[in-house]
Amino acid sequence: MMRNNVEKRRQKLINKLIFLNVYNKDEHKLNEMPLSKLEYEYRRFKLQNHPHGEFGSIQWV
C-alpha cells in the first residue's frame, strides 16, 4: 500500500513537471528519477517562478 502511494505521488509530480514545461513528455529520465529528486525539481521550479521571487523580495537562501 505504501509503495502504491509513493508511485501515485511520483506520477502526480511527473504530470505537474510536464504541465509546467519543466520537462518534455518524451523525456524518459523523468520515470527513472526517484521521488526525492522529483520533489526537489518541483520545489525549485516553484521558487524560481513565484510571483514574489524577484529581486528585492524576501528569499530563503
C-alpha positions as CSV (number, residue, x, y, z in Angstrom):
1,M,0.0,0.0,0.0
2,M,2.8,2.4,0.9
3,R,4.6,1.6,-2.4
4,N,1.4,2.4,-4.3
5,N,1.2,5.8,-2.5
6,V,4.8,6.6,-3.5
7,E,4.1,5.7,-7.1
8,K,1.0,7.9,-7.1
9,R,3.0,10.8,-5.7
10,R,5.7,10.3,-8.3
11,Q,3.2,10.2,-11.1
12,K,1.5,13.4,-9.9
13,L,4.8,15.2,-9.7
14,I,5.8,14.0,-13.2
15,N,2.5,15.2,-14.6
16,K,3.0,18.6,-12.9
17,L,6.5,19.0,-14.2
18,I,5.4,18.1,-17.7
19,F,2.4,20.5,-17.5
20,L,4.7,23.3,-16.3
21,N,7.1,22.6,-19.2
22,V,9.9,21.9,-16.9
23,Y,10.4,18.6,-18.7
24,N,9.3,17.3,-22.0
25,K,6.7,14.5,-22.1
26,D,9.1,12.4,-24.2
27,E,11.9,12.5,-21.8
28,H,12.4,9.1,-20.3
29,K,14.6,10.3,-17.4
30,L,11.5,11.5,-15.6
31,N,10.3,8.0,-15.0
32,E,13.8,7.0,-13.7
33,M,14.0,9.8,-11.2
34,P,13.5,9.0,-7.5
35,L,10.7,10.7,-5.7
36,S,13.1,13.0,-3.7
37,K,14.6,14.3,-7.0
38,L,11.1,15.0,-8.5
39,E,10.1,16.8,-5.3
40,Y,13.3,18.9,-5.5
41,E,12.7,19.8,-9.1
42,Y,9.2,20.8,-8.4
43,R,10.1,22.9,-5.4
44,R,13.0,24.5,-7.4
45,F,10.6,25.5,-10.2
46,K,8.1,26.9,-7.7
47,L,10.7,29.1,-6.0
48,Q,12.1,30.4,-9.3
49,N,8.7,31.2,-10.7
50,H,7.0,32.5,-7.6
51,P,5.5,36.0,-8.2
52,H,7.3,37.3,-5.1
53,G,10.6,35.6,-6.0
54,E,12.0,38.6,-7.9
55,F,14.8,41.0,-6.9
56,G,14.0,42.9,-3.8
57,S,11.8,40.4,-2.2
58,I,12.5,38.2,0.9
59,Q,14.1,35.0,-0.2
60,W,15.4,32.0,1.7
61,V,19.0,31.1,0.7
